[in-house]
Amino acid sequence: MLNIIFWFTFGVLSGWTVALIARPAAGLKRIASSGVAGAIGGVLGGAVSRILAHRPVIDGFDGPSLLVAVFTAVILASVFNFIFRGNVKT
């Protein structure tokens, strides 16, 4: 269970960071939606990395899966920001 909490938390932080770097004057909607995209990417990336390593998804802290989760969160939040860069009113 601890892994999922870390993946989610670091995913949200990664999404927020991507939003602030991509558009420093981003509004609250942009930052929140990037955080959600980051959280989804973090949980998906972390879970997939554990499955590919043939380890249980819910099992203590695992550093490599956390790194994959953060990387996936950054990628997903970046794609989200690229696709919706002009569609979200700030």
Secondary structure by P-SEA (a helix, b strand, c coil): caaaaaaaaaaaaaaaaaaaaacccccaaaaaaaaaaaaaaaaaaaaaaaaaacccccccccaaaaaaaaaaaaaaaaaaaaaacccccc
